């Protein structure tokens, strides 16, 4: 998986994590293959967990009022997967 762009859907990327191919067919996602997740912000006060394909196209998202809550949502979506977030600097 390539590094994410600095912005996805005009939101700044703060963290990203690849999704193990074993979990790419999570039944909650009917729009397509989820290759990675990214936590992004438009305003540094609210945060989105973006679910992306192999080309970093955003397929779905969830809204959160903290980075920790966005990270917790990722564990809800992929409970058996080891999630390793990479901070974008």
RARARA-V361234 format. One record per pair of residues at least 12 apart in sequence whose C-alpha atoms are under 8 Angstrom apart, sorted by the first residue. I is the first residue (numbers start at 0). GAP is how many residues later the second one is. Records with the same first field share a line. If there is no record, write none. Layout:
I: GAP, GAP
This chain:
0: 17, 34, 53
3: 12, 52
4: 51
6: 33
7: 32, 48, 49, 50
8: 49
9: 32
10: 29, 30, 31
11: 28, 29, 30
12: 25, 26, 27, 28, 75
13: 24, 25, 26, 27, 73, 74, 75
14: 23, 24, 25, 70, 71, 72, 73
15: 20, 21, 22, 23, 69, 70, 71, 72
16: 19, 20, 21, 66, 67, 68, 69
17: 17, 18, 19, 66
18: 15, 16, 17, 18, 64
19: 15, 61
20: 14
22: 55, 58
25: 51, 52
27: 49
28: 31
30: 28
31: 21, 27
32: 19, 20, 21
33: 17, 18, 19, 20, 25
34: 16, 17, 18, 19
35: 15, 16, 17, 18, 20
36: 12, 13, 14, 15
37: 12, 13, 14
38: 28, 31, 32
44: 20, 21
45: 17, 18, 19, 20
46: 16, 17, 18, 19, 20, 23
47: 13, 14, 15, 16, 22
48: 12, 13, 14, 15, 21, 22, 24, 25
49: 12
